Amino acid sequence: MAARRGVGLSAFQNRDSLSESYATHGASLRSTHLNSFQTQLSVFQSLLHNFALQHADTIKSNPTFRAEFARMCNAIGVDPLAGSNVKGKSAKGGAKSWWAQMLGGDVNDFYFEVAVRVVEVCRNSRGENGGLMGVEECKKRVGRGRGIGGGIDVSDDDILRAVKSLKPLGSGFSIVEVGSKQMIRSIPKELNTDQSTVLEAIQVLGYVTCSMLEDNLNWEPARAETVIQDLLADSLVWVDAQAPEKEYWSPPSMNDSQD
């Protein structure tokens, strides 16, 4: 019987050659796909730029159209607010930012203007609400333009994006959820859990009293009083001392009830 021939050196060489061939082919495919993707992205960016320039007036004047345009941008990773806080100018040489060039200066400047007006509205109303304003109320005040020039027709989406654009500035502006409502916080202070709970209860009931908090949340009197006093100190609630028991109201909730 003939002996089985062992695996020779050529078999290992063939395997190494095959592995190298696979690696080369894989690198070629990746390079081809990358070039194709870059070409498609470049074409799409060019079309988006032309679209923004052609429809800049509609984007600025129609909140619904503007919101859809912004969502379309976000779907491909384009942020129309990027660079808005520098009004389309870079720090060096005064050249426009890449986003401003692609989306058109008019669109970029619009969001910058909305952000400026949001800041004005929130700062002017801090004495009323302690720096916590509902997005809906902010939208109405920006639309009226009281004290800051003519009004701008904006949507909730515009307000949210404008507040988002302020974050890189470290301005303390942010969006917080209080119950089912989105609120703009314009002071660099976090609400603790108890404060959020009280504000949510006011949103639902219209007002609260210390006894209501004690009975419904099983809080000790000292806990209820401490939370209320902290909210009063920050002007986040107002007190009605004429009721049989002091009632505490939230300015944003009072605005909603008046509407």
Helices and strands as residue ranges (DSSP letters): H 9-54, H 56-61, H 63-75, G 84-86, H 98-103, H 105-124, H 126-129, E 132-134, H 135-144, H 156-165, G 167-169, E 174-178, E 181-185, H 193-205, H 210-217, H 221-233, E 238-240, E 247-249, H 251-258
